[in-house]
Amino acid sequence: MSFQVMLVENNLLPLPDKLCAELGIKVGDILIFEIADDCTALVAKKYTDQTLDDEQLATAGNLARVVSYQTE
């Protein structure tokens, strides 16, 4: 499955609710982001360790927590 999104202000990556529901992603989940082999895509998947705190996430580099995002 592939899905195109664009980064918004503050480098946020908005994920539509429909996509999150289909993939089983919830607010609070930790995702790992990797560059695809051909460097044309960013691959995101659930990280294996969902128990990291925010400080550990900040030092990891390619991990991010899913947060609620309200459009204006």
C-alpha angles and dihedrals in degrees: 000000000000130000131183122222133159128228113249133198115326090018092284116163108212114213114196116238091239092056093046091050091049092050097039094243117152136184107277096032117130117231130193118216122207134174113244118245092256091048092232098105143041113226118209125188138156112281115238095233109058093173100079118125124226093264092054090048092052092056095044096074102204099046126093136178118231109242133182112264123195119199118221 
